[in-house]
């Protein structure tokens, strides 16, 4: 068997194995960094920026397999073009950057095919994400000493958070991230779905849930619960932005205040992400989730930009898509009239935005409009699930309350099982 055949066979085996695994990212922070360590890491990110911009400048001639062997690149400076040596950047890291450029070009091409207006790849003024595509070559982890070795750097860095990685997980690629608060290593691990589902099923509820996304209350569940949060910009951030406006652009004081602003933004993002993590940990307890695929982007661009920005509700839908690999999650079409339809008798009527209570003119049902919408989303989601897995849909429907109205489609009565 030739080398290429062995590679193809191993890739095929890996694809089959990935069907029974789920990816999870663990965040490790580089600790006890000296001034020399900081300078080395800063140099690594600087060289990655030079290499990326050098390839982007002439993609047709420079985007090839020979580029990973480059030892020096030409960069543009205020005084003209200069050649800079790549001392720290390894060949495998260069391969990862080249692969990222190819992926970006493919994404632009797909967007162009859809009729969207696209431009060219732009130069980066700062590089904050370095791909480490192969465990054991581009980076190595020493679990006994809690240290990490990165290709091109002789010293091993002490890291915090290695205890999070399970023993039987399969370590894949990683990303070296530069943040205002320090340097982090994001390690991608593949965990067996069976083990994750065992942990979830121990805490799982028996009833399915429908979720209605909103502006006033971010999440409304069919259980009657309303989840609401709001993380605005801090007073310190506004004060720093006013100070930055008075500084001379490009000066040392300007850059110093800019770094403080970046650190404050990171603090705000972490608070929003923490809430998302807590919401997702609660939603994982339900055996089935149905949610309407609302156009969050149009909400942000419309009248509710500040509310959407300060809640980060779009991150919930993105997290639910990744959760669908473990728990059945159905996304209902956003054009479904879930708010105007009665969840008991299916009668449709007009409803103004100011009317927060839904009163059905046919059956007399009086219910909160968001809860009514959540029930309609759940019913529609169960019908979509029935087309894929009828047995699971039947089991989930039997767990619903008796007074929730008709759930099964009319066709089920005449179609033989």
N, C-alpha and C positions, 0 to 999 in steps of 0.2 A: 504493500500500500504506500503510495506516494505521500509527500508532506501535505499537498493541497487536499487530497482525499481525506486524510486524517483530520484536517482543520474543518472540512465540510461536515464530517461525521460528528465531531465534537460540538459544532454549532447546532446541528440537528438535535442532538441529545439535550443540549442546554435549553433549546426552545420547548421541547417536550416537558422538561423539568419545571420551567417557569410557569407552566399552566397550573401547577399545584402550589406555587409560591406567590407571595405578595411582597412588593418592595417597601422598605421603610428606611427613612433617612435619620441618622443619629448625628447630633451636633456635638463636636468636641472642641474645646477651647485650648489654644496653645498657651501654656503657663510659664512663669518665671523667665521671661524674655529679657536678655541683657541688651544694651545699646548696640552691640555688635550683631546680635540676632535680629534686632529690628532693622538694622541697615541691610542685612543679607536678604531678609524677606522683602523689604522695599525694593531692593535691586531686582529680585526675581519678578515682581509685578511690573517694574519698569521695563525690563527686557521683554516680557510678554506683550506689553503695549507696543513697544518698538516693532516686534515681529509681526503682530497683527496688522498694524498700520502699513508696514512694508508690503505685506501680501495684498492688502486692500488697494494700495496705490496702483498696482498693475496686475489685476487678477488673471487675465488671459495668459500672461507669461510666467507668473510666479506661483500660481496655484497648482502645484504638482508635487510628486513624491520626492523630488530633489531638494525642495525647500526645507525639509526637516533636517538636512545636513548643513545648513547655513551656519557659519561661525560669526559672521558680522552682517549688519544691515545698514542701509542708508536712511537717515532720518532728516526731517526738515527742522531747522533752527532759525531763530530771528536773523542770524548772520549768513544763512545759506544752508546747503546740504552738507551733512557730516556723516562719516562712517563710525558706527558704534559696535564694539565687540560683545557677543553674547557669551558671557562667562558662566552664568548660573543656569540658564534655561536648557533642560535636557531634551534629547531628540523625541522621546515619547510624549513629552508635554507639548512640543511643537506639533506633533501629529494630532494631538487633541485640539489644538487651536485651529489647525487646517481643517479638521473634520467639522468644527463648529462653523467655520466660514462657509463650508459646503452646505451644511444644514440651513444656514441663514439664506443662502442663495436659492435653495429649493423652496423655502417658505415664501420668498418673494415671487418666485415663478408661479407657485400655486395661487397666490393672491392675485397675480396678474391674469391668470386663467379665469378667475371668478369675475373679472371686470373691475377690480379695484385699482386705484391709481397708486403705483409704487415707484420708488426712486432707487437710488443706489445705496450700497452699504456705506455708512459714514465712518469717518475716523474717530477713534476713541481718545478723549483727553485724559481718561483715567481707566485703569484696568483693575477690576475688583474680584474677578472670578477666574481661577485657573483650573482647567480640567486635569484630573489625574486618572487616566482611563484604565489602568491595569494595576490591580493589587499585587504586590510582590515585586513590581518593577518601578512604577512611578512613585509608589509609596509603600511603606511597610509599617506594620504595627507590632510593637513589643508589649504584649498584655501583662507580662510579669513586672516590667519596670514602668508601665504606663507611659511609654514613649513612642514617638512617630518619626520615621525617617522619610524624607522627601528627596526625590531624585534631583541631583545637582547641588545639594547642600550636605556637607560632611556631618554636621552636628545633628544629633537626635533631639527632638523637642519633647518636653514633658507636656502631656495633655490631660485635661480634666473631662471625665464623662465616659470613660471606656467601660465602666460597669454596666452601662445601659445595653450594650451589645450582647444578645443571648449567645450562649456557647455553641448551639447547633445551627446558628445562622450562617449563611453563605455571604462572605464579604465580596463586593463587586467594586465598581469605580467610586471615586470620591472627587470632591471639589475643595480647593483651598480658597477661602473667602476672606477678603479684607473688609473690615467694618470699622466705624469710628471707635468702637469699644475694644478693638483688638483683632487678632487673627484666629480664624476658626477652620476646622476641617469637617466637612459634611460627608459622612461615609454612608454609601448606599448598601444596604444589606437585604438579602432575600430570606424571608422567614416562611416556613411551611404554613399553609392556610389552616390546616387542621388544628395546629397548636393555638393560633390566634382565635379561631372560632370557639375552641374549648373555653378560653378565658371570657369571651363575650357571652356565650350561652349560660354561663353560671350566674350572670347578672341580668339576663334578658327578660323583658316583659312578654306577655302572651298576646297582646293586641298590636295590630299594625297602626301606623300613624300617617296622617296627611299634614303637610306643612304649607301654610300660606305666608309668602314673603310680603313685607310691607314697609312703609316709611315710619309711621307712628310707632307701631310694634313690629320689631324686626322679624320675629317668628311667631306665628299663631298655630298651635297644634290642635288636632281633633279632640285631644283630651281636655281642652278648655284652657290649657296653660298658654301664657303669653310671655315671650322672652324679649326683653328690651334692654339695650345698652347704648351708650353714647360716650365716645372718647374724643373730646375736642382738642384743639391745639392749646398747649399750655401757655401761661402768661410769660414764662421764661423764654419760650420760643419767639413770641411776638416782640419781646424786649430785645432779644439778640438780632432779630431781623431789622429792627429800627437802628441798632448800633451798626450793623453791616452796611446799611444804606449811606452812612456818613463816612465810611472808610474809603480810602483810595483803592481802586480795583487793582489786584495783583500785589499789593504791599503785604508785609509780614503780618500786620495787625488784621488785615482783611482775611488772609488765609487762616489765621488763628480763630477769628470769630466764625468763619465758615465751618471749620472743624467742629466747633461747639454746637452749631446749628445742626450739623449732620448727626451728632451724638444725641441731641434732643429728639430729632425725628426718629432715630432708632428706638429710643425709649417709648415714644408714642406707638410705633408699629408693634413693639413687643407687647404692650398692653392690649392692643386690639387682637393680636394673635393669641394671647393668653385666653381671652374671652372665647374666641373661635374654638380653641382646643377644649375648653370646658363644655361648650355647646355640643361639639361633636362627640365627646365622651358620653354625654347623656343620650344623644340620638342613636348611638351604637346599640343601646339596650333594646331597641324596637326590632322585631323580626322582619319588618317590611316598612319602607319609607316611600311616600309619593310626594313629589314637589312639582310645582309648575315652573316651566322654563321661562321665567320672566326676562325681559330685556333690561337688565340692570344698567347697561351702558346708556340707554336712552333716558332712564331716570336721572342718571348722573349729569347728563348733558342738558336736561330740562330744568324744571323748577326745584328739584330736590338735590342739587349737587352737593351742598354742604352736609346734609343729613347722610347721604350715601358715603361721602368721603370720610366722615367721622365715625362711621359704624363698620365700614369694610364688609358689608353684607354680601358683596360679590364673591368674597372668599369662601362663604358657606357653600354656595352652589358648586364651586370648584372642588372643595373637599368632599362633597357628596358624590361627585363623579368618581373620585378615587376610592371612596367607600364602597361603591357598587361592585368591586371585585370580591368583597367579603359578604355583604348583605344585599338582598334584592332591593334595588332602588329604581323607581320608574319616574321619568320626567314627562310631565303632561304638556301638551302643546300650549304655548302662551296665548293662542287665540281662542281657547276654550272659554266660554262665558261662565266661569265658575262663580263669580260674585253675583251675577244677576239671576242665577238658577236656584230654585228651592231644592235643598238637599233631601227633602222627604218625598215630594210629589213631582219633582222635575219641572215645575211650572216656571217659565221665564218671564221676567218683568223688568222694567227700567228701574235703575237705582242711581241716585245722585251721589256724588262723592261726600257730601255733607251728611248723608243718611248713614249712621253707624249701626243701626238696627235694621235687620232684614225682616219684613212682615209679608208673608205670603198671602196673596189675594185669593188663592184657591183653597188651601187647607188651613190657613190661619196660623201657620208656624211663626213664632216670634223668636229670633235668635240673633246673636252678634254676627255682623256681616262677614267678619274675618273667619270666624269659626264655621259659618255656613260654607264659605269658600274652601276651607281646609277639608271639610267633609266631601265636597264635590271632587276635589283633587284626589282624595283617597279612593273614592269609588271609581274614578276614571283610571287611576293607576292600577287598581286591582283588575279592571277589565283588560288593560294592556298586558298585565302579568298572566292572565288566563290564556292569552294567545300563545304564550311561551311555555308555561307550566301550569296546566289546569288543576292538577292535584294540590299543588302548593297554594294556588289561589282559593280553592275550596276550603282548605284548612284555615286560611287567614280570614275568609269571610265568615266562617262559623264562629270566630272569636269576637265578631263585631256585636254591639248592642242590638237588641230586638227592634228598638224604636228609631233606628237610623235610616229607615226607608229601604227601597228596593236597590240592590247592588248588582245582582246577576243580570246580564243582558237578556232581552226577550228571546233571542234566537236559541238560548240554551234549553228552553222548554221543548222545542220541536226537533232539535238536533240530537241524534243518538250518540251516547257517549262511546 
